Each structure stands twice: as structure tokens, then as C-alpha cells.
């Protein structure tokens, strides 16, 4: 616990057996009360290894995609009493050692959402981020800042922390089950007036870390542009979007991990953990 708040770390996992132990070894157990891993129908031994490591482990029998994996993770964390939920990829690309700092920013009362930014500082390119991904990240972020009226350094990091009331209020079931889920979730947080903070985070690009191909990155980029435009049109009343409509309280309780929905074969074949940018 931290300042009386129960801290949960959720790991949306897919074929993460090669990096899971390194990730878990750096999670600060002095403040983390619960570590939850959801295995999204991996073809390796991710599920078995997570159980051997003593994690609270659940599993999709059918791959639901990156966004679908997170929905189950958040539902499970809320159901187990988390006050703060940190979403961390188990591919060891982000530093688990920052969990304490991120949770501290939330319990301070200054922020509702914390994003671990690869762009703040000089960590992205130094950590091996491909130049084309860095450039796309900066361009997409500039576009989103303009349309969402924010000043974030990036919207595309896969390392975030959330207060419980954020997860309970956002209409996450209206978000995609694909990679653009992350981006839609941040846009929703902006729309509903939650306060976002950032912390600089080093990143690691290496052979065992997850990645996606150029085609899936382009699909993600298009989804980001659509999300920002949908936000602006919704706010100005030009076109309503259910992404930004109020949803019933505790809607994530309707996400049963034992009853996943099928997704497109392309998502199943190429689903990885890392943010496309």
C-alpha cells in the first residue's frame, strides 16, 4: 500500500515468457499489493510461468487483442479492490522501478492519470526507438495536442497509472479491442476532465521486446487521427461519438475473462504488447 491506497499492477500479456521474469523482478513489492497477469491466448508458456512466479493469473482462451486484454485486466483489478492500477507491459521495455513514483503522483491528489513518457528527456532514441517511430510519435502527438487542447509529450506510451474512479467512469467498453485502445482511453480521460501528469521513462528496444510491423503501425496511426477528430467533433457538437458518452458505473464488471469474444484473424496473428509508436 501507499498512503493507505491499495496498489495493483496489471500485465496484459501475450507470448511474454522470455521477458516476464525480468519484469517481475523489478516490481517494487514494498508498495505493490497485487500483481495481475492476463494471458491473451499465448502460444508459449506465459500462463504457466506467471503461475509459477506466484502472480494472480487469468487467461483468455481466444485472443481478444491488446485492448480487449486491458479491459479484462482493469476489470479484474477493480474486482480485487485496487485503488490505483498501474498498467505495465511484461516485455521489459519499460522500467518497473518507476511504479512507486507513478503511484506517488496519484496519491498526492494532484493527478488522476500518470503517463510514463519516453519522449520527456532523451530516452527514446537513446533506448533504441527507430527514428521513423520517433518522428511519427511526435507528429501524432502534436496533432492530438492541437485537437484535444493538451500539452502532453506523448499519447502512445504503454505504461500508465490510473486512479480507481477514472477506470470506473470511463466508457471503456466502447473502446477498440485493438492497439488504438490506449489512445482512446487517454482521449476519454481528457474529455471527462481527469488531470494527467507525466514522468520521464527510459525505454529499451531489443530482440525479445515486442514490436509490430509497418502495416499495423499505419492502422494505429489512422485510428489515432480518427480518435482526435471524433473528440473535437463531439466537443463542438458536430457529431456525437459513443466514445465520449457517459456509461453506467462499474461497467467493467461486465467483462468476464472466461468468455472472450473472437477478433479478426489479423489481430490474432499480429497482436503484440508494444505501442506502435
C-alpha positions as CSV (number, residue, x, y, z in Angstrom):
1,X,0.0,0.0,0.0
2,X,0.9,3.6,-0.4
3,X,-0.7,6.3,1.7
4,X,-3.4,3.8,2.6
5,X,-4.2,3.1,-1.1
6,X,-4.1,-0.5,-2.4
7,X,-1.8,-0.7,-5.5
8,X,-2.3,-3.2,-8.3
9,X,0.0,-3.8,-11.3
10,X,-1.7,-5.3,-14.3
11,X,0.2,-7.1,-17.0
12,X,-1.6,-7.6,-20.4
13,X,0.5,-10.5,-21.7
14,X,0.9,-12.2,-25.0
15,X,3.9,-14.5,-25.6
16,X,5.8,-12.8,-22.8
17,X,7.6,-15.9,-21.4
18,X,11.1,-14.6,-22.5
19,X,10.9,-11.4,-20.6
20,X,8.4,-11.9,-17.8
21,X,10.8,-12.9,-15.0
22,X,13.0,-9.8,-15.6
23,X,9.9,-7.6,-15.5
24,X,8.6,-9.1,-12.3
25,X,12.0,-9.0,-10.5
26,X,11.9,-5.2,-10.7
27,X,8.4,-4.5,-9.5
28,X,8.6,-2.8,-6.0
29,X,6.9,-5.3,-3.8
30,X,7.1,-2.9,-0.8
31,X,4.2,-0.9,-2.1
32,X,2.5,-3.2,-4.7
33,X,-0.3,-5.3,-3.1
34,X,-1.4,-7.2,-6.2
35,X,0.1,-8.3,-9.5
36,X,-2.4,-9.5,-12.1
37,X,-1.4,-11.1,-15.4
38,X,-3.9,-11.8,-18.1
39,X,-2.6,-14.1,-20.8
40,X,-4.3,-13.4,-24.1
41,X,-4.2,-16.9,-25.5
42,X,-0.4,-17.1,-25.8
43,X,1.3,-19.8,-27.8
44,X,4.2,-20.0,-25.4
45,X,4.4,-20.8,-21.6
46,X,3.4,-17.3,-20.4
47,X,0.5,-18.6,-18.4
48,X,2.4,-21.4,-16.7
49,X,5.4,-19.2,-15.9
50,X,3.2,-16.5,-14.4
51,X,1.6,-19.1,-12.1
52,X,5.0,-20.4,-11.1
53,X,6.0,-16.8,-10.2
54,X,3.1,-16.5,-7.9
55,X,1.1,-14.0,-9.8
56,X,-2.7,-13.8,-9.9
57,X,-3.1,-15.2,-13.3
58,X,-6.1,-15.3,-15.6
59,X,-6.4,-16.3,-19.2
60,X,-8.3,-15.7,-22.4
61,X,-9.0,-18.9,-24.3
62,X,-9.4,-16.9,-27.5
63,X,-7.2,-13.9,-28.4
64,X,-9.1,-10.7,-27.8
65,X,-6.4,-8.2,-28.9
66,X,-4.4,-5.7,-26.9
67,X,-7.4,-3.5,-25.9
68,X,-9.5,-6.5,-25.0
69,X,-6.7,-7.8,-22.8
70,X,-6.6,-4.5,-20.9
71,X,-10.3,-4.4,-20.4
72,X,-10.1,-7.7,-18.6
73,X,-7.0,-6.6,-16.6
74,X,-8.8,-3.5,-15.3
75,X,-12.0,-5.3,-14.5
76,X,-10.0,-7.9,-12.5
77,X,-8.0,-5.2,-10.6
78,X,-11.2,-3.3,-9.7
79,X,-12.9,-6.5,-8.6
80,X,-9.9,-7.3,-6.3
81,X,-10.1,-3.9,-4.6
82,X,-7.4,-1.8,-6.2
83,X,-7.4,1.9,-5.5
84,X,-4.6,2.6,-8.0
85,X,-3.9,0.5,-11.1
86,X,-0.6,0.6,-12.9
87,X,-0.6,-1.0,-16.4
88,X,2.9,-2.3,-17.3
89,X,3.9,-4.4,-20.4
90,X,5.6,-7.6,-19.4
91,X,8.1,-7.3,-22.3
92,X,10.6,-5.4,-20.1
93,X,10.6,-2.4,-22.4
94,X,9.6,0.0,-19.6
95,X,11.2,0.2,-16.2
96,X,9.1,-1.3,-13.4
97,X,11.1,0.7,-10.9
98,X,9.1,3.7,-11.7
99,X,5.9,2.2,-10.3
100,X,6.5,3.8,-6.9
101,X,7.0,7.3,-8.4
102,X,3.9,6.9,-10.6
103,X,1.7,5.8,-7.8
104,X,3.0,8.6,-5.6
105,X,1.9,11.2,-8.2
106,X,-1.6,9.8,-7.9
107,X,-1.8,9.5,-4.1
108,X,-0.6,13.1,-3.9
109,X,-4.0,14.2,-5.1
110,X,-2.6,16.3,-7.9
111,X,-3.3,13.8,-10.7
112,X,-5.8,11.2,-11.7
113,X,-3.7,9.7,-14.6
114,X,0.0,9.3,-14.9
115,X,1.8,8.5,-18.2
116,X,5.4,7.3,-18.3
117,X,6.7,9.2,-21.2
118,X,9.5,8.0,-23.4
119,X,9.8,11.4,-25.0
120,X,10.5,13.6,-21.9
121,X,14.2,13.7,-21.7
122,X,16.4,11.9,-24.3
123,X,15.5,8.3,-23.5
124,X,13.5,7.3,-26.6
125,X,16.2,7.4,-29.3
126,X,19.0,6.5,-26.8
127,X,17.0,3.4,-25.9
128,X,16.8,2.3,-29.5
129,X,13.4,3.6,-30.7
130,X,13.5,3.5,-34.5
131,X,13.8,7.0,-36.0
132,X,10.6,6.6,-38.1
133,X,8.6,5.7,-35.0
134,X,10.0,8.6,-33.1
135,X,9.0,11.0,-35.9
136,X,5.5,9.5,-36.2
137,X,5.1,9.8,-32.4
138,X,6.0,13.5,-32.4
139,X,3.7,14.3,-35.4
140,X,0.7,12.4,-34.0
141,X,1.2,13.9,-30.5
142,X,1.3,17.4,-32.0
143,X,-1.9,16.8,-33.9
144,X,-3.6,15.4,-30.8
145,X,-2.5,18.2,-28.5
146,X,-3.9,20.7,-31.0
147,X,-7.3,18.9,-31.2
148,X,-7.6,17.9,-27.5
149,X,-6.2,21.1,-26.1
150,X,-3.5,19.4,-24.1
151,X,0.3,19.7,-23.8
152,X,1.4,16.1,-23.3
153,X,4.8,15.0,-24.6
154,X,3.2,11.8,-26.0
155,X,0.0,9.8,-26.1
156,X,1.5,6.5,-27.1
157,X,3.3,5.1,-24.1
158,X,2.1,1.7,-22.9
159,X,3.0,2.5,-19.3
160,X,0.2,4.3,-17.4
161,X,-1.3,4.5,-13.9
162,X,-4.9,5.3,-13.1
163,X,-7.0,6.1,-10.0
164,X,-9.9,3.8,-9.4
165,X,-12.6,6.4,-10.1
166,X,-11.1,7.0,-13.6
167,X,-11.4,3.3,-14.5
168,X,-15.0,3.2,-13.1
169,X,-16.1,6.3,-15.0
170,X,-14.6,5.9,-18.5
171,X,-16.8,4.1,-21.0
172,X,-14.0,1.6,-21.8
173,X,-16.3,-1.0,-23.3
174,X,-16.9,1.5,-26.2
175,X,-13.1,1.5,-26.9
176,X,-11.4,-0.7,-29.5
177,X,-10.0,-4.1,-28.7
178,X,-7.0,-3.3,-30.9
179,X,-4.0,-1.1,-30.2
180,X,-5.8,2.2,-30.5
181,X,-7.5,1.4,-27.2
182,X,-4.6,3.2,-25.4
183,X,-5.2,6.4,-27.3
184,X,-9.0,6.3,-27.0
185,X,-8.6,5.8,-23.2
186,X,-6.5,8.9,-22.9
187,X,-8.9,11.0,-25.0
188,X,-11.7,9.8,-22.8
189,X,-9.8,10.9,-19.7
190,X,-9.3,14.4,-21.2
191,X,-13.0,14.6,-22.1
192,X,-14.2,13.7,-18.7
193,X,-11.9,16.3,-17.0
194,X,-9.4,14.0,-15.3
195,X,-6.0,15.5,-14.6
196,X,-3.0,13.9,-16.4
197,X,0.6,14.0,-15.3
198,X,3.8,12.7,-16.9
199,X,7.1,11.2,-15.7
200,X,10.2,10.6,-17.8
201,X,10.8,6.9,-18.5
202,X,13.7,5.2,-20.2
203,X,12.8,2.7,-22.8
204,X,14.5,-0.4,-24.2
205,X,14.3,-1.8,-27.7
206,X,15.8,-5.2,-28.0
207,X,15.3,-8.5,-29.8
208,X,13.0,-10.0,-27.1
209,X,10.8,-6.9,-26.8
210,X,7.5,-6.9,-28.7
211,X,7.0,-5.0,-31.9
212,X,4.6,-4.7,-34.7
213,X,5.0,-4.3,-38.4
214,X,4.6,-1.2,-40.6
215,X,1.1,-2.1,-41.8
216,X,-0.2,-2.4,-38.2
217,X,1.6,0.9,-37.2
218,X,-0.2,2.7,-40.1
219,X,-3.5,1.2,-38.9
220,X,-2.8,2.5,-35.4
221,X,-1.9,6.0,-36.7
222,X,-5.1,6.2,-38.7
223,X,-7.0,5.2,-35.5
224,X,-5.2,8.0,-33.6
225,X,-6.3,10.6,-36.1
226,X,-9.9,9.4,-36.1
227,X,-9.9,9.5,-32.3
228,X,-8.7,13.1,-32.1
229,X,-11.2,14.2,-34.8
230,X,-14.0,12.3,-33.1
231,X,-13.1,14.1,-29.8
232,X,-13.2,17.5,-31.4
233,X,-16.4,16.9,-33.3
234,X,-18.1,15.6,-30.2
235,X,-17.0,18.6,-28.1
236,X,-18.2,21.1,-30.7
237,X,-21.5,19.2,-31.2
238,X,-20.8,18.5,-34.9
239,X,-21.0,14.7,-34.4
240,X,-21.7,12.7,-31.3
241,X,-19.4,9.7,-30.5
242,X,-20.2,7.0,-28.0
243,X,-16.5,7.0,-27.0
244,X,-17.3,10.1,-25.1
245,X,-20.8,9.3,-23.8
246,X,-21.4,8.6,-20.1
247,X,-21.6,4.9,-19.2
248,X,-23.1,3.1,-16.3
249,X,-21.0,2.9,-13.2
250,X,-18.8,-0.2,-12.8
251,X,-19.3,-1.1,-16.4
252,X,-16.1,-3.2,-16.4
253,X,-17.7,-5.7,-14.2
254,X,-19.5,-6.9,-17.4
255,X,-16.1,-8.2,-18.8
256,X,-15.8,-11.9,-17.9
257,X,-12.3,-13.3,-18.7
258,X,-13.7,-16.7,-19.2
259,X,-15.9,-15.6,-22.0
260,X,-13.8,-13.7,-24.6
261,X,-15.1,-12.6,-28.0
262,X,-13.4,-13.6,-31.2
263,X,-11.4,-10.9,-33.0
264,X,-10.2,-10.6,-36.6
265,X,-7.6,-13.1,-37.7
266,X,-5.1,-10.3,-38.5
267,X,-5.3,-9.1,-34.9
268,X,-4.8,-12.6,-33.6
269,X,-1.8,-13.2,-35.8
270,X,-0.1,-9.9,-35.1
271,X,-1.2,-9.0,-31.6
272,X,1.9,-7.9,-29.6
273,X,2.4,-5.8,-26.5
274,X,4.2,-2.7,-27.5
275,X,2.7,0.6,-28.6
276,X,3.0,1.0,-32.3
277,X,4.7,4.4,-31.9
